[in-house]
Amino acid sequence: MKYFFIAGEASGDLHAAALIERLLQVDPSARMAGLGGDRMAAAGCRLYQDYRHMAFMGFAAVLRNMDAVRRNFRIAEQALLDEQPDALILIDYPSFNLRMAAFCRRRLPQTKIYYYIPPKVWAWKKRRVHRIARLCDAVLGIFPFEPDFYAQYGYQCTYVGNPTAERLRPILEEAKKQPVSSEKSYIAVLPGSRPSEVTHCLPRMLEAARRFPEYKIVVTAAPGLENGFYAPYLQKGETLSRDTYTCVQGAKAAIVNSGTATLETALMGCPQVAVYHLAWSGLIGLLRPLAQRWVFSIPYFTLVNILAGKEVIRELVANDFTTDKVAAELQRLLTDEAYTKNMLADYEHIHSVLGESKASETAAHIIAQRR
Protein backbone atom coordinates (compact mmCIF):
# COMPACT_ATOMS: atom_id res chain seq x y z
CA MET A 1 0.00 0.00 0.00
CA LYS A 2 1.10 3.55 -0.77
CA TYR A 3 -0.07 6.36 1.48
CA PHE A 4 0.20 10.10 0.83
CA PHE A 5 -0.18 12.55 3.72
CA ILE A 6 -0.69 16.32 3.73
CA ALA A 7 -0.12 18.23 6.98
CA GLY A 8 0.37 21.98 6.85
CA GLU A 9 1.47 22.86 10.39
CA ALA A 10 3.29 21.58 13.49
CA SER A 11 0.31 19.86 15.15
CA GLY A 12 -0.61 18.14 11.89
CA ASP A 13 2.96 16.91 11.50
CA LEU A 14 2.80 15.48 15.02
CA HIS A 15 -0.49 13.64 14.58
CA ALA A 16 0.35 12.45 11.06
CA ALA A 17 3.59 10.94 12.38
CA ALA A 18 1.69 8.95 15.01
CA LEU A 19 -0.70 7.65 12.34
CA ILE A 20 2.21 6.71 10.05
CA GLU A 21 3.78 4.69 12.86
CA ARG A 22 0.51 2.84 13.47
CA LEU A 23 -0.03 2.12 9.77
CA LEU A 24 3.47 0.69 9.50
CA GLN A 25 2.66 -1.63 12.40
CA VAL A 26 -0.38 -2.86 10.50
CA ASP A 27 1.43 -2.96 7.14
CA PRO A 28 5.25 -2.92 7.53
CA SER A 29 5.76 -2.89 3.76
CA ALA A 30 3.67 0.27 3.26
CA ARG A 31 5.23 3.26 1.49
CA MET A 32 4.73 6.72 2.99
CA ALA A 33 5.10 10.05 1.21
CA GLY A 34 3.65 13.52 1.54
CA LEU A 35 3.94 17.11 2.70
CA GLY A 36 4.72 17.67 6.36
CA GLY A 37 7.55 18.04 8.82
CA ASP A 38 10.42 16.49 10.74
CA ARG A 39 8.25 14.15 12.80
CA MET A 40 6.66 12.65 9.69
CA ALA A 41 10.08 12.22 8.12
CA ALA A 42 11.40 10.52 11.26
CA ALA A 43 8.39 8.17 11.20
CA GLY A 44 9.32 7.02 7.70
CA CYS A 45 7.59 9.47 5.35
CA ARG A 46 9.31 10.80 2.24
CA LEU A 47 8.72 14.57 2.23
CA TYR A 48 8.06 16.52 -0.95
CA GLN A 49 7.64 19.79 0.95
CA ASP A 50 8.19 20.96 4.53
CA TYR A 51 5.17 22.50 6.26
CA ARG A 52 7.32 25.47 7.31
CA HIS A 53 6.99 26.66 3.71
CA MET A 54 3.22 26.18 3.83
CA ALA A 55 2.00 27.63 7.15
CA PHE A 56 0.41 30.90 6.03
CA MET A 57 -2.45 31.98 8.28
CA GLY A 58 -4.99 34.62 7.37
CA PHE A 59 -6.10 36.26 4.16
CA ALA A 60 -3.35 38.90 4.19
CA ALA A 61 -0.58 36.35 4.75
CA VAL A 62 -1.86 34.20 1.90
CA LEU A 63 -1.93 37.21 -0.44
CA ARG A 64 1.61 38.22 0.50
CA ASN A 65 2.84 34.69 -0.16
CA MET A 66 0.69 33.85 -3.17
CA ASP A 67 3.66 32.69 -5.28
CA ALA A 68 4.67 30.24 -2.54
CA VAL A 69 1.08 29.04 -2.16
CA ARG A 70 0.82 28.34 -5.90
CA ARG A 71 4.18 26.57 -5.81
CA ASN A 72 3.02 24.35 -2.95
CA PHE A 73 -0.09 23.36 -4.90
CA ARG A 74 2.05 22.45 -7.91
CA ILE A 75 4.42 20.41 -5.73
CA ALA A 76 1.54 18.53 -4.11
CA GLU A 77 -0.23 17.87 -7.42
CA GLN A 78 2.89 16.55 -9.13
CA ALA A 79 3.80 14.44 -6.09
CA LEU A 80 0.38 12.82 -6.12
CA LEU A 81 0.65 12.05 -9.80
CA ASP A 82 4.14 10.62 -9.30
CA GLU A 83 3.21 8.52 -6.28
CA GLN A 84 -0.21 7.29 -7.47
CA PRO A 85 -1.12 6.48 -3.84
CA ASP A 86 -3.69 3.96 -2.73
CA ALA A 87 -4.81 6.39 -0.03
CA LEU A 88 -4.60 10.16 0.45
CA ILE A 89 -4.76 11.14 4.13
CA LEU A 90 -5.55 14.78 4.87
CA ILE A 91 -4.69 16.33 8.25
CA ASP A 92 -6.73 19.49 9.03
CA TYR A 93 -5.35 22.46 6.94
CA PRO A 94 -8.70 22.80 5.07
CA SER A 95 -8.18 25.44 2.40
CA PHE A 96 -5.21 23.59 0.94
CA ASN A 97 -6.39 20.06 1.63
CA LEU A 98 -9.88 20.40 0.17
CA ARG A 99 -8.39 21.66 -3.07
CA MET A 100 -6.00 18.70 -3.09
CA ALA A 101 -8.88 16.31 -2.38
CA ALA A 102 -10.72 17.68 -5.42
CA PHE A 103 -7.60 17.32 -7.56
CA CYS A 104 -7.09 13.74 -6.39
CA ARG A 105 -10.73 12.81 -6.96
CA ARG A 106 -10.51 14.21 -10.50
CA ARG A 107 -7.10 12.88 -11.56
CA LEU A 108 -6.71 9.77 -9.39
CA PRO A 109 -10.22 8.35 -8.99
CA GLN A 110 -8.86 5.03 -7.74
CA THR A 111 -7.25 6.67 -4.69
CA LYS A 112 -9.21 6.49 -1.43
CA ILE A 113 -9.40 9.83 0.40
CA TYR A 114 -9.50 10.03 4.20
CA TYR A 115 -9.87 13.18 6.26
CA TYR A 116 -8.20 12.53 9.63
CA ILE A 117 -8.71 15.56 11.88
CA PRO A 118 -11.30 17.20 9.60
CA PRO A 119 -11.92 20.97 9.50
CA LYS A 120 -13.92 22.44 12.36
CA VAL A 121 -17.02 22.95 10.23
CA TRP A 122 -19.15 22.70 13.36
CA ALA A 123 -17.62 26.03 14.43
CA TRP A 124 -17.75 27.95 11.16
CA LYS A 125 -18.11 27.47 7.40
CA LYS A 126 -20.78 24.81 7.87
CA ARG A 127 -21.25 24.54 4.13
CA ARG A 128 -17.90 22.80 3.86
CA VAL A 129 -19.50 19.69 5.35
CA HIS A 130 -21.08 18.90 1.96
CA ARG A 131 -17.79 19.26 0.10
CA ILE A 132 -15.91 17.15 2.63
CA ALA A 133 -18.51 14.38 2.47
CA ARG A 134 -18.58 14.48 -1.34
CA LEU A 135 -14.80 14.30 -1.74
CA CYS A 136 -13.83 11.90 1.04
CA ASP A 137 -14.34 8.17 1.38
CA ALA A 138 -14.25 8.45 5.17
CA VAL A 139 -14.16 11.27 7.72
CA LEU A 140 -12.33 10.38 10.93
CA GLY A 141 -13.24 12.90 13.62
CA ILE A 142 -11.32 13.65 16.81
CA PHE A 143 -14.12 15.20 18.86
CA PRO A 144 -16.99 13.10 20.24
CA PHE A 145 -19.72 15.46 18.99
CA GLU A 146 -18.59 15.39 15.35
CA PRO A 147 -20.52 12.24 14.29
CA ASP A 148 -23.81 13.84 15.42
CA PHE A 149 -22.96 17.03 13.54
CA TYR A 150 -22.34 15.17 10.28
CA ALA A 151 -25.44 13.03 10.84
CA GLN A 152 -27.58 16.21 10.83
CA TYR A 153 -26.67 16.54 7.15
CA GLY A 154 -27.06 12.86 6.35
CA TYR A 155 -23.32 12.09 6.32
CA GLN A 156 -21.14 9.72 8.29
CA CYS A 157 -18.22 10.65 10.50
CA THR A 158 -16.44 8.21 12.81
CA TYR A 159 -15.06 9.36 16.16
CA VAL A 160 -11.68 7.65 16.49
CA GLY A 161 -10.56 9.29 19.71
CA ASN A 162 -8.59 12.44 20.39
CA PRO A 163 -4.90 12.40 19.34
CA THR A 164 -3.94 15.09 21.84
CA ALA A 165 -5.40 13.07 24.71
CA GLU A 166 -3.74 9.94 23.30
CA ARG A 167 -0.33 11.59 23.15
CA LEU A 168 -0.59 13.04 26.66
CA ARG A 169 -1.92 9.90 28.37
CA PRO A 170 1.47 8.18 28.93
CA ILE A 171 3.06 11.49 29.92
CA LEU A 172 0.38 12.07 32.55
CA GLU A 173 0.65 8.49 33.81
CA GLU A 174 4.39 8.94 34.24
CA ALA A 175 3.88 12.26 36.00
CA LYS A 176 1.65 10.58 38.59
CA LYS A 177 4.61 8.43 39.65
CA GLN A 178 6.76 11.48 40.38
CA PRO A 179 6.73 13.46 43.66
CA VAL A 180 4.27 16.36 43.50
CA SER A 181 5.81 19.74 44.18
CA SER A 182 3.59 22.41 45.70
CA GLU A 183 6.18 25.06 44.81
CA LYS A 184 5.22 26.37 41.40
CA SER A 185 7.28 29.46 40.84
CA TYR A 186 6.69 30.46 37.23
CA ILE A 187 4.09 31.47 34.64
CA ALA A 188 4.12 29.58 31.34
CA VAL A 189 3.59 31.57 28.15
CA LEU A 190 2.49 29.63 25.03
CA PRO A 191 2.45 32.11 22.10
CA GLY A 192 1.62 29.70 19.25
CA SER A 193 3.49 27.87 16.52
CA ARG A 194 3.41 30.30 13.58
CA PRO A 195 5.76 33.30 13.33
CA SER A 196 2.85 35.71 12.86
CA GLU A 197 1.13 34.41 15.99
CA VAL A 198 4.25 34.89 18.09
CA THR A 199 4.89 38.36 16.68
CA HIS A 200 1.37 39.57 17.44
CA CYS A 201 0.74 37.78 20.72
CA LEU A 202 3.98 37.37 22.66
CA PRO A 203 4.63 41.06 23.53
CA ARG A 204 1.24 41.47 25.23
CA MET A 205 1.46 38.07 26.90
CA LEU A 206 4.87 38.91 28.36
CA GLU A 207 3.82 42.39 29.43
CA ALA A 208 0.93 40.90 31.42
CA ALA A 209 3.11 38.22 33.04
CA ARG A 210 5.74 40.79 34.03
CA ARG A 211 3.22 42.44 36.35
CA PHE A 212 3.82 39.53 38.72
CA PRO A 213 7.56 39.81 39.48
CA GLU A 214 7.31 37.16 42.20
CA TYR A 215 6.91 34.61 39.41
CA LYS A 216 9.48 33.70 36.78
CA ILE A 217 8.42 33.57 33.13
CA VAL A 218 9.01 30.60 30.83
CA VAL A 219 8.09 30.86 27.14
CA THR A 220 7.52 27.70 25.10
CA ALA A 221 9.16 27.58 21.68
CA ALA A 222 7.56 26.11 18.56
CA PRO A 223 9.38 23.27 16.73
CA GLY A 224 9.81 25.27 13.52
CA LEU A 225 11.21 28.45 15.10
CA GLU A 226 14.80 29.03 16.17
CA ASN A 227 15.73 30.36 19.61
CA GLY A 228 16.93 33.57 18.01
CA PHE A 229 13.41 34.34 16.81
CA TYR A 230 12.30 34.76 20.44
CA ALA A 231 15.39 36.58 21.72
CA PRO A 232 14.21 40.15 20.95
CA TYR A 233 11.11 39.65 23.09
CA LEU A 234 12.75 38.21 26.20
CA GLN A 235 14.20 40.18 29.10
CA LYS A 236 16.83 39.10 31.61
CA GLY A 237 15.66 36.17 33.70
CA GLU A 238 12.99 35.07 31.21
CA THR A 239 13.70 31.67 29.74
CA LEU A 240 12.76 29.66 26.67
CA SER A 241 11.67 26.02 26.85
CA ARG A 242 11.43 23.40 24.10
CA ASP A 243 9.73 20.94 26.43
CA THR A 244 6.21 22.34 26.39
CA TYR A 245 4.61 19.53 28.38
CA THR A 246 7.08 19.63 31.26
CA CYS A 247 6.90 23.42 31.26
CA VAL A 248 3.10 23.50 31.50
CA GLN A 249 2.94 20.75 34.12
CA GLY A 250 5.21 22.71 36.44
CA ALA A 251 3.61 26.14 35.95
CA LYS A 252 1.42 27.96 38.45
CA ALA A 253 -0.66 29.32 35.55
CA ALA A 254 -0.41 29.75 31.80
CA ILE A 255 -1.23 32.33 29.14
CA VAL A 256 -2.08 30.37 26.01
CA ASN A 257 -2.61 31.36 22.40
CA SER A 258 -5.94 29.75 21.46
CA GLY A 259 -5.72 26.47 19.59
CA THR A 260 -4.81 22.88 20.44
CA ALA A 261 -2.50 24.24 23.14
CA THR A 262 -5.49 25.21 25.29
CA LEU A 263 -6.67 21.59 25.28
CA GLU A 264 -3.15 20.34 26.04
CA THR A 265 -2.88 22.77 28.94
CA ALA A 266 -6.25 21.64 30.31
CA LEU A 267 -5.38 17.94 30.05
CA MET A 268 -2.15 18.65 31.93
CA GLY A 269 -4.11 20.36 34.70
CA CYS A 270 -2.68 23.89 34.49
CA PRO A 271 -4.95 26.91 35.11
CA GLN A 272 -4.95 29.15 32.04
CA VAL A 273 -6.24 32.19 30.23
CA ALA A 274 -6.64 31.96 26.44
CA VAL A 275 -5.84 34.77 24.03
CA TYR A 276 -6.20 35.20 20.30
CA HIS A 277 -5.09 38.02 18.02
CA LEU A 278 -7.19 39.07 15.05
CA ALA A 279 -6.30 41.74 12.50
CA TRP A 280 -8.57 44.78 12.71
CA SER A 281 -9.41 43.68 16.24
CA GLY A 282 -11.28 46.85 17.15
CA LEU A 283 -13.73 46.53 14.27
CA ILE A 284 -14.03 42.78 14.77
CA GLY A 285 -14.69 43.34 18.46
CA LEU A 286 -17.61 45.62 17.65
CA LEU A 287 -18.97 43.10 15.15
CA ARG A 288 -18.33 40.04 17.33
CA PRO A 289 -21.96 39.59 18.47
CA LEU A 290 -23.06 39.53 14.82
CA ALA A 291 -20.17 37.27 13.83
CA GLN A 292 -21.02 34.77 16.52
CA ARG A 293 -24.62 34.78 15.38
CA TRP A 294 -24.13 34.62 11.61
CA VAL A 295 -20.58 33.29 11.03
CA PHE A 296 -19.72 31.08 13.98
CA SER A 297 -21.98 28.20 14.99
CA ILE A 298 -20.84 28.03 18.62
CA PRO A 299 -20.54 30.57 21.43
CA TYR A 300 -16.88 29.78 22.30
CA PHE A 301 -13.53 29.88 20.52
CA THR A 302 -11.39 27.50 22.60
CA LEU A 303 -11.58 23.71 22.51
CA VAL A 304 -11.72 23.62 26.30
CA ASN A 305 -14.94 25.62 26.46
CA ILE A 306 -16.44 23.92 23.40
CA LEU A 307 -15.93 20.46 24.88
CA ALA A 308 -17.22 21.53 28.28
CA GLY A 309 -20.21 23.36 26.81
CA LYS A 310 -19.55 26.34 29.05
CA GLU A 311 -16.90 28.91 29.90
CA VAL A 312 -14.24 27.02 31.82
CA ILE A 313 -11.36 29.32 30.85
CA ARG A 314 -11.49 33.01 30.00
CA GLU A 315 -11.24 33.79 26.29
CA LEU A 316 -9.69 37.15 25.40
CA VAL A 317 -10.17 37.51 21.65
CA ALA A 318 -9.71 40.47 19.27
CA ASN A 319 -10.21 43.77 21.13
CA ASP A 320 -10.58 41.89 24.44
CA PHE A 321 -6.97 40.74 24.11
CA THR A 322 -5.30 43.55 26.03
CA THR A 323 -2.48 43.50 28.54
CA ASP A 324 -4.77 44.79 31.31
CA LYS A 325 -7.39 42.07 30.77
CA VAL A 326 -4.81 39.30 30.55
CA ALA A 327 -3.17 40.54 33.74
CA ALA A 328 -6.51 40.76 35.54
CA GLU A 329 -7.35 37.15 34.68
CA LEU A 330 -3.84 36.04 35.55
CA GLN A 331 -4.22 37.70 38.95
CA ARG A 332 -7.32 35.62 39.56
CA LEU A 333 -5.61 32.40 38.47
CA LEU A 334 -2.68 33.06 40.78
CA THR A 335 -4.65 34.05 43.88
CA ASP A 336 -8.21 32.65 43.79
CA GLU A 337 -7.95 29.01 44.88
CA ALA A 338 -11.69 28.34 44.63
CA TYR A 339 -11.70 29.62 41.04
CA THR A 340 -8.82 27.40 39.94
CA LYS A 341 -10.22 24.41 41.84
CA ASN A 342 -13.45 24.64 39.82
CA MET A 343 -11.43 25.00 36.62
CA LEU A 344 -9.44 21.86 37.39
CA ALA A 345 -12.67 19.94 38.13
CA ASP A 346 -14.01 20.96 34.71
CA TYR A 347 -10.75 19.75 33.16
CA GLU A 348 -11.44 16.30 34.63
CA HIS A 349 -14.85 16.31 32.95
CA ILE A 350 -13.17 17.02 29.60
CA HIS A 351 -10.91 14.01 30.16
CA SER A 352 -13.98 11.80 30.51
CA VAL A 353 -15.74 13.34 27.47
CA LEU A 354 -12.78 12.56 25.20
CA GLY A 355 -12.67 8.92 26.33
CA GLU A 356 -9.81 6.43 26.20
CA SER A 357 -9.72 5.52 22.49
CA LYS A 358 -6.31 5.63 20.81
CA ALA A 359 -7.00 7.87 17.84
CA SER A 360 -4.04 6.90 15.66
CA GLU A 361 -4.54 3.18 16.26
CA THR A 362 -8.27 3.31 15.51
CA ALA A 363 -7.75 5.47 12.41
CA ALA A 364 -4.97 3.18 11.14
CA HIS A 365 -7.19 0.10 11.34
CA ILE A 366 -10.05 1.85 9.55
CA ILE A 367 -7.78 3.03 6.74
CA ALA A 368 -5.92 -0.27 6.38
CA GLN A 369 -9.15 -2.28 6.25
CA ARG A 370 -10.55 -0.19 3.37
CA ARG A 371 -8.00 -1.32 0.81
N, C-alpha and C positions, 0 to 999 in steps of 0.2 A: 504493500500500500504506500502511496505517496500523499503526503499531507502538506498543505500550504497554509501558513499562518500570516495574519496581518494584525500587528499591534502597534499603535501609534504613540504610546507614551510609557512612562516607567512602570505604572501599575499593570498595564496590559502585558508588558514584557515579563513581569514577575509571574502573573497568572498563566500566561501562555507557556512559560517554561515548566511550570508544575504539570500542566496538561500534557506537554511533550514527554516528560518523564514517565507519566502514567501510560501513555499510548505505547511507548517503547517497551514497557513491562508487558503489555498485552500482545504487542507485535514487535519483537526485537529486530526484525528485518525491515521495519518501516523506514521510509526516507522522509526527512523533514526539511522544509525550506520555507522562506518567507521574509517578511519585513518586521524588524523588531529590534531587540537590544542584546546586551552582553549576556543576560541570563538565558535567553533563548539559545544563543550561540553555545554557551557552556552546556546546555541540555542536549545539544546535538543537532541544532537547526542551522542550515546554511543560510546566511543572511544576504539578501540582495540590496538591502538598504537599512541603515540604522535609524531608529525612531528619533534620534536627536536632530535629524534633518527633516523631520516630519511634524514635530510638535508645535504647530502654530495655533494659538487659541484666540478666537475673536475675529470679527469681520475685518477690522483694520489690519491685524497681523497677517491674515490671509492675503489681503490686497497687497500689502508691502512685499510679501514673499510669493507672489503669484507664479513667477518663473520656477521657483523651487517646487511649488505645489504641482504644477504641470509636469515637471520632470519626475516627481515621485509617482504620479499616475502612469507615466510612460514606462517607468522602471517596473512597476507592479504588473502592468498589462503584459509586457514582454516576458517577465518572469513566469507568469501564469501560462503563457503560450509555450514557453520553453519546457516548463516542468510537466504540464498536462496532468495535474494532480487528480487523485481519486476523490479527495475531499479538500474543500476550502474552509478554513476555520477563522472566523472573524471575531476579534476581541474589541468590543466597545468601539470607539473612534468612528462614530456613525457617518459623518459627511463623506469621509473617504471610503469607508468600508461598504456603504450602500451602493456607491458608484461602482466599486469593484465587484460587488455581488451581481449587479446588472450586467457588467462586462462579461463575467464568468458565465452567467446564465445564457448570454447571447452567443458567445464564442466557444464555450466548453460545456455544452448541455449535458454531457455525461458526468460531469463533476458534481458531487453532492456538496451542498452549501450548509454550513452550520454556524449559527450565531451564538457563541458562548460569551456571556456577559453582554446581553443585548442593550441597545440604547434605552435610556430612561424615558420611554414614551409615556409612561404613566404620570410623569411630572410635567412634560411639555412636548409639543409637536405630536399630539396624539395620532395625527393622520399617518405618521410613519408606520404605525402598526400594520396597515394594509400592505405597504411596500415590503416590509420585513417578512410578513407571512407569505407574500407572493414569490419572493426571491429565494427564501430559505427552505431547505428540506426539514430542518428542525431548529427550534429556538430553545436554548438551554439557559433558563433564568437563574439568577443568584439571589433573588429575594422571594420570600415565601408568598407574597401577594401577587406576584407576576402572572401565575397561571390563571387566576380569577380575572385579572385585567384582560388578558388575551381572550379568555372565554367569552367576555362581554361582546366581542366582535366576531365570535364564531371561529376563533383560531386556537391552536394548541401551543402551549408553552410548558416545558417541564422544569420544575424546580429541582436543581441538582445539589443544592447546598450552597453555602457562601464561602468563596475561596479565601476571603480575609479571615473569617472565623477558623477555617481549616488551617491556615498557615500559623495562626497565633496559638492554636490549641496546645501543641507540644511546648511552646515557649512558656505559656501560662502554667502548664503542669510542672515544668521544671522550676519555675519561680516559686511555686508552692513549697518546694523542698528546701528552699533557701531561707535563712533567718530573715524575719521581717524587721526592717529598720523604721522606727517612728520618726527619725530625724531626716526630714526631707527639706533640703536647704536651697533648692533652686526652682526656677520657673522654666519650663520647656517652651520653646517657640518653634512652631512648625509652619514655615512660610510657603510651602508648596513645592512642586517639582519643576515647574517651567520658569525660565528666566524672567518672563514678564510678570508672573505672579510674585516672585521674590522681590523684584524691583518696586512693584506697587504696594506690596503688603508689609515687607519686613521693617521699613523705617517706622511706621506707626506701631507695629507690634512691639518693637524694641523700646520705643519711647514710652509706651504704657508700662512695660515691665520694669523700666528703670525708675519708676516712681516708688518701687519697693526695694530700696537699697539693702535691706536685711536679707534679701534673697539673691543668689547668683542667677545668671542667665545662661542657658545652654540652647543654642540654635541647632536644629537638625538640618543636615545637608542632603540634597537630592543626589541620586546616583550619577546623573549626567552633568553635574556642575562641579567645577574645580573649587578648591578651598579659596583660591584667590578671588573668585567671584563674590564671596561673602565678606572678604576682608575690609572693603571700604565702609561697611555698615557697622562693624563691631568695634566696641570700645575696649579699653584695658580691663581685663578680668572677665570678659564675656568669651565663652568658648563655643567651638563648633564640634558637633558630634556626627559621626557617620553610622552610629548604632542607634537608630531611631527608637527601637523597641525598648532597649535598656534605658535610654534617656527618659522616655515617657513613663516607664514603670517607676522610676526613682524620683519623679518630679512631684512637687507639692500641688502644682496646677499647670495647665497648659493653655497657650493661645494658639489656635489651630486654623489654618486656611481651609475653608470648607471643601470637602471632597471625601475620598475614602479615608483620609487621615482622621477625620472626626470619629468614624466607626472604629478604627484601630485604637484610638485613644480611649474610647468608651470600653471596648473589650478588654483593655489593659487596666481599667479601673482608675483612670486619672481624671479628676475634675477639670473641666475645660470651658472656654468660651470660643465660639466659632466666628470667623470673620470672612468677608469675601468682598474683593474690590470689583467694581464695575465702572467702565468708562462712562462719562457723563452722569456720575452718581447723583448729583443734585437733582437733575431732571428725572432720572429713573426713580429716585426716592419719592418725588411728588407723584409719579405715575404708578408707584408700586401697588396700591390697592386695585387699580384697574388691571395691571399686569397679572396680579394673582387671580383675578376673576376671569380674565379673558385669555391669557397666555398660559399661565401655569395651572395645573390640574390639582395641585395640593397646596396646603397652607404653609408648608415648611420647605426650607432649602437643604437642610443637613440630613444625612442618612439616619443619624441618631434619632432625631425628632420624627422623621417619616416612619421609621420602624416602630417607634413607641406610640405613635398616634397622638402625641402631645409635645409641648415644649419641655424637654428635659434639659437641654443646654441653650444658652442665650445665643441667638443668631444676630450678628451685627453686619448687615449687608448694605452696599451702596452708601447712601448718605448717613446711615447709622454707624458705619465703620469709621469712628473717630477715636483719637487717642483717649479723650476723656471718657467715652463710653466703655472702651475696652478696659481702661484702668478701674472704672467703677465696678465692672463685673468681676475683674480680677481681685479687687478688694474683698468682694463678697465670697469668692471661692477660697481665699486665703484665711478668712476670719470667721465665717458663718458655718459652724460645724453641722448644724441641723440641715442647712441648705445642701451641703455637699453629701451628707448622709443620704438624703432623699435622691440625689442624683445618682449615687452609686447603687442604690436599690433599683432604680429604673434601668441602669446598665445591666443588672442581673436579669431583668425581664427580657431585654434585648437578646441576651445570650440564649435564653430558652426559645424565643421566637425563631431564631436562625436555625436551631436544631443542631444535630450532631453529624449530618451527612458530610462526606468528604467530596467536595465539589469536583475536583479534578478527576478523582477515581470514577465517580458516577458518570461524568461527562465522557470520559475515555471509553467506558464500556458501551455507552449509547452510540458513540461515533463508530467504534470498531465493529459493532454488531450490524451496522447499516451498510455493509459493504455492497 
